[in-house]
Amino acid sequence: MNRVTLGCVLTLVFSTALAESASAQSCSPDSVRVGTVCVDRYEASAWQISPTKKALLKKVRDGRASKADLLAGGAVQLAANEIEGDEIVPYPPSFPQDGNWTPLAGSDPPTPGIYAVAIPGVPGSTASWFQAAQLCTLSGKRLLTNHEWQIAAAGTPESVEDDGATTCSTVEDYYDTGSRSKCVSSWGVFDMEGALSEWVADWGTVANFDNCTTWLNAYGPDFTDWFPTSLNDGLCFGGVAPGEYGKLPAAWARRPGVLSIDARFSPAESPYGKGFRCGR
């Protein structure tokens, strides 16, 4: 092999390595890199989209769909967290809380026609754990693990008085995703406190929370006993009997300065104020 040929080979190898490195570091436009994971910037909203809208569905799966794209394509948001005065469109019977969806007739590949999208300017959608897991998967994503969720939340301003416009909400959860400009983590992830609580992938039993020393009454006369004062004080949320529950990171603290894990809810429930966030 002569020097010219060797130089060409080395250049090709180096260029390929650079391209692979750049690809490994890139995330879709709707997400930011948090360590090795691409975490959606915004809480998920669920949208019903016709399988015939191939170009729109590609945008959804590529993380490039906007609110304008969805509306122009005839998409309808489902199970929106309540915004006063808005009409809430429920999930259809073909997409039940247990996640056992029914394919739309003629859809190929099979689909229930409902997808998770991370866009600003809309209320997040509520869902059961099973629905949330399916919605992320249908959009080419997945639920975050609790570890990933907690890492992505780092730097979210806590213990800040809610100004009703820019800071994380500590008094209500009726605002659109990404609308609180100061409620953003160090990684660039919005609304990790405030807005909806968010399902994570992990399941567990109460007995598996090894660091817990005290189980608090979840239904006290006020909300001061709903959450531990920090992530490391050894206190736990719930007062529930041992049994399998979806682990739920409390994105909306009942009082300022608290992010916790709530394991009260069955994964087949979709209680008010409980949504989700996807990642890749």
C-alpha positions as CSV (number, residue, x, y, z in Angstrom):
1,M,0.0,0.0,0.0
2,N,1.5,3.3,-1.0
3,R,1.4,6.5,1.1
4,V,-1.4,8.1,-1.0
5,T,-3.6,5.0,-0.5
6,L,-2.8,4.7,3.2
7,G,-3.6,8.4,3.6
8,C,-6.9,8.0,1.9
9,V,-7.8,5.0,4.1
10,L,-6.8,6.8,7.3
11,T,-8.8,9.9,6.3
12,L,-11.8,7.7,5.6
13,V,-11.5,6.0,9.0
14,F,-11.1,9.3,10.8
15,S,-14.0,10.9,9.0
16,T,-16.2,7.8,9.8
17,A,-15.3,8.0,13.5
18,L,-16.1,11.7,13.6
19,A,-19.5,11.1,12.0
20,E,-20.3,8.3,14.4
21,S,-19.2,10.5,17.3
22,A,-21.4,13.4,16.2
23,S,-24.3,11.0,15.6
24,A,-23.9,9.6,19.1
25,Q,-24.0,13.1,20.6
26,S,-27.1,14.4,18.7
27,C,-30.7,14.3,19.9
28,S,-33.9,15.0,18.1
29,P,-35.1,18.6,18.1
30,D,-37.7,17.9,20.8
31,S,-35.1,16.6,23.3
32,V,-31.8,17.4,25.0
33,R,-28.9,15.1,25.9
34,V,-28.6,14.2,29.6
35,G,-25.6,11.9,29.9
36,T,-26.2,9.1,27.4
37,V,-30.0,9.7,27.2
38,C,-32.0,12.1,25.0
39,V,-34.7,13.4,27.4
40,D,-37.8,15.2,26.0
41,R,-37.7,19.0,26.8
42,Y,-41.5,19.0,27.5
43,E,-44.1,16.8,29.1
44,A,-45.8,14.6,26.7
45,S,-49.1,15.3,25.1
46,A,-51.2,12.5,23.5
47,W,-52.5,13.1,19.9
48,Q,-54.8,11.1,17.7
49,I,-53.4,11.0,14.2
50,S,-54.7,9.3,11.1
51,P,-52.4,6.5,9.9
52,T,-52.8,8.0,6.4
53,K,-50.8,11.1,7.5
54,K,-47.4,9.5,6.8
55,A,-45.4,12.7,6.6
56,L,-46.8,13.9,9.9
57,L,-46.2,10.6,11.6
58,K,-42.5,10.6,10.4
59,K,-42.2,14.1,11.9
60,V,-43.6,12.8,15.2
61,R,-41.2,9.9,15.3
62,D,-38.3,12.1,14.3
63,G,-39.1,14.6,17.1
64,R,-39.7,17.4,14.6
65,A,-43.5,17.8,14.8
66,S,-44.8,21.2,15.9
67,K,-48.2,22.2,17.2
68,A,-48.9,23.8,13.8
69,D,-48.0,20.6,12.0
70,L,-50.3,18.6,14.2
71,L,-53.3,20.9,13.8
72,A,-52.7,21.2,10.1
73,G,-52.7,17.4,9.8
74,G,-56.1,17.1,11.6
75,A,-54.6,15.7,14.8
76,V,-56.6,16.0,18.0
77,Q,-55.1,16.2,21.5
78,L,-56.5,13.6,23.9
79,A,-56.7,13.6,27.7
80,A,-55.3,17.1,28.1
81,N,-54.7,18.1,31.6
82,E,-57.5,20.4,32.5
83,I,-57.2,24.0,31.3
84,E,-60.2,26.0,32.5
85,G,-62.8,26.4,29.8
86,D,-61.3,23.8,27.5
87,E,-63.1,20.7,26.3
88,I,-61.2,17.5,27.1
89,V,-61.3,14.7,24.5
90,P,-60.9,11.3,26.2
91,Y,-58.9,8.3,24.9
92,P,-61.2,6.1,22.7
93,P,-62.3,2.7,24.0
94,S,-59.7,1.2,21.6
95,F,-56.9,2.7,23.9
96,P,-57.9,1.6,27.4
97,Q,-56.2,2.3,30.7
98,D,-54.7,-1.2,30.8
99,G,-52.8,-0.4,27.6
100,N,-54.2,-3.3,25.6
101,W,-55.0,-1.2,22.5
102,T,-56.8,-2.4,19.4
103,P,-55.2,-1.7,16.0
104,L,-57.1,0.6,13.6
105,A,-58.5,-1.3,10.6
106,G,-56.1,-1.5,7.8
107,S,-53.2,0.1,9.7
108,D,-49.8,-1.2,8.6
109,P,-47.8,-1.5,10.8
110,P,-50.6,-1.9,13.4
111,T,-51.3,1.2,15.4
112,P,-54.1,2.6,17.6
113,G,-53.5,5.9,15.9
114,I,-52.4,7.7,19.1
115,Y,-48.9,9.0,19.8
116,A,-46.9,11.0,22.3
117,V,-45.5,14.4,21.3
118,A,-43.2,16.7,23.2
119,I,-44.1,20.3,22.2
120,P,-44.5,23.6,24.1
121,G,-47.7,25.6,24.3
122,V,-50.2,22.8,25.1
123,P,-51.3,21.1,28.3
124,G,-49.6,17.8,29.0
125,S,-51.9,14.7,28.7
126,T,-52.8,12.5,31.6
127,A,-52.4,8.7,31.2
128,S,-52.1,5.5,33.1
129,W,-48.6,3.9,33.3
130,F,-49.6,1.4,30.7
131,Q,-50.9,4.0,28.3
132,A,-47.9,6.2,28.9
133,A,-45.5,3.3,28.1
134,Q,-47.4,2.4,24.9
135,L,-47.6,6.1,23.8
136,C,-43.8,6.6,24.1
137,T,-43.1,3.3,22.3
138,L,-45.6,4.1,19.5
139,S,-43.6,7.3,19.0
140,G,-40.2,5.6,18.8
141,K,-39.3,6.5,22.4
142,R,-39.6,5.0,25.9
143,L,-40.4,6.1,29.5
144,L,-37.4,7.4,31.4
145,T,-36.1,5.4,34.4
146,N,-36.4,7.0,37.8
147,H,-32.6,7.4,37.8
148,E,-32.7,9.2,34.4
149,W,-35.6,11.4,35.5
150,Q,-33.9,12.5,38.7
151,I,-30.7,13.3,36.8
152,A,-32.6,15.4,34.2
153,A,-34.4,17.3,37.0
154,A,-31.1,18.6,38.4
155,G,-31.0,22.4,38.7
156,T,-34.7,22.9,38.5
157,P,-35.4,26.0,40.7
158,E,-37.1,24.9,43.9
159,S,-38.2,26.8,47.0
160,V,-38.9,29.8,44.7
161,E,-42.1,31.7,45.3
162,D,-44.5,31.1,42.4
163,D,-44.9,34.4,40.5
164,G,-47.8,32.9,38.4
165,A,-46.0,33.5,35.1
166,T,-42.3,32.4,34.8
167,T,-41.4,30.2,37.8
168,C,-42.4,26.6,38.6
169,S,-45.9,26.4,39.9
170,T,-46.4,25.4,43.5
171,V,-50.1,26.2,43.8
172,E,-51.8,24.8,40.7
173,D,-51.1,22.7,37.6
174,Y,-53.2,24.4,34.9
175,Y,-50.5,25.7,32.6
176,D,-49.1,24.8,29.2
177,T,-45.9,22.9,28.8
178,G,-42.8,25.1,28.6
179,S,-44.7,28.3,29.4
180,R,-42.8,28.9,32.6
181,S,-39.5,30.2,31.3
182,K,-37.6,29.9,34.6
183,C,-38.9,26.4,35.4
184,V,-36.1,24.6,33.5
185,S,-33.4,22.3,34.7
186,S,-29.6,22.8,34.2
187,W,-29.9,20.4,31.3
188,G,-32.7,22.4,29.6
189,V,-35.6,20.2,30.6
190,F,-38.8,22.1,31.4
191,D,-41.4,21.6,34.1
192,M,-39.7,18.9,36.2
193,E,-41.4,20.7,39.1
194,G,-44.9,22.1,38.5
195,A,-47.4,21.0,35.9
196,L,-48.0,17.2,35.9
197,S,-46.4,14.5,38.0
198,E,-44.7,12.1,35.6
199,W,-44.7,8.3,35.4
200,V,-41.3,6.6,35.1
201,A,-40.4,3.1,33.8
202,D,-39.5,1.6,37.2
203,W,-41.9,-0.6,39.1
204,G,-41.3,-1.7,42.7
205,T,-42.9,-2.6,45.9
206,V,-43.0,-0.6,49.1
207,A,-40.7,-3.1,50.8
208,N,-38.0,-2.4,48.2
209,F,-37.5,1.2,49.3
210,D,-34.6,0.3,51.5
211,N,-33.8,3.8,52.7
212,C,-37.2,4.5,54.1
213,T,-37.5,4.8,57.8
214,T,-40.9,6.4,58.2
215,W,-44.1,6.1,56.1
216,L,-46.2,9.2,56.3
217,N,-49.9,9.7,56.2
218,A,-50.8,10.7,52.7
219,Y,-54.1,12.1,53.8
220,G,-53.3,14.5,56.6
221,P,-55.2,17.6,57.5
222,D,-52.9,19.6,55.3
223,F,-50.3,18.8,52.7
224,T,-47.2,19.3,54.8
225,D,-46.8,15.6,55.3
226,W,-47.2,14.6,51.6
227,F,-43.5,14.7,50.7
228,P,-40.2,14.3,52.5
229,T,-38.3,17.5,53.0
230,S,-35.5,16.3,50.8
231,L,-34.5,13.3,48.7
232,N,-32.1,12.1,51.3
233,D,-33.9,12.4,54.7
234,G,-35.0,8.8,54.7
235,L,-38.7,9.6,54.8
236,C,-41.1,8.0,52.3
237,F,-44.3,8.9,50.7
238,G,-47.5,6.9,50.9
239,G,-48.6,4.9,53.9
240,V,-49.7,2.1,51.6
241,A,-49.6,-1.6,52.1
242,P,-46.8,-3.6,50.3
243,G,-47.8,-4.3,46.7
244,E,-46.8,-3.5,43.2
245,Y,-47.2,0.1,42.1
246,G,-45.8,2.2,39.4
247,K,-43.1,4.5,40.8
248,L,-44.2,8.1,40.2
249,P,-41.7,10.9,40.5
250,A,-43.6,13.9,41.9
251,A,-43.0,16.6,39.3
252,W,-45.5,18.8,41.0
253,A,-44.5,19.4,44.7
254,R,-47.4,20.2,47.1
255,R,-45.1,22.6,48.7
256,P,-41.9,24.4,47.4
257,G,-38.6,22.7,47.4
258,V,-39.6,19.0,47.1
259,L,-39.1,16.4,44.5
260,S,-40.0,12.9,45.6
261,I,-41.3,9.5,44.6
262,D,-45.0,8.7,44.9
263,A,-45.9,5.0,44.8
264,R,-49.5,5.2,45.7
265,F,-51.1,4.6,42.3
266,S,-51.9,1.5,40.4
267,P,-50.2,1.5,37.0
268,A,-53.7,1.0,35.5
269,E,-55.0,4.3,37.0
270,S,-54.8,7.6,35.3
271,P,-55.5,9.9,38.2
272,Y,-55.9,13.6,37.6
273,G,-52.7,15.5,37.3
274,K,-50.5,12.5,36.4
275,G,-48.8,12.6,33.1
276,F,-45.5,11.4,31.6
277,R,-42.3,12.3,29.7
278,C,-40.5,10.2,27.1
279,G,-36.9,9.8,26.2
280,R,-34.7,7.8,23.7
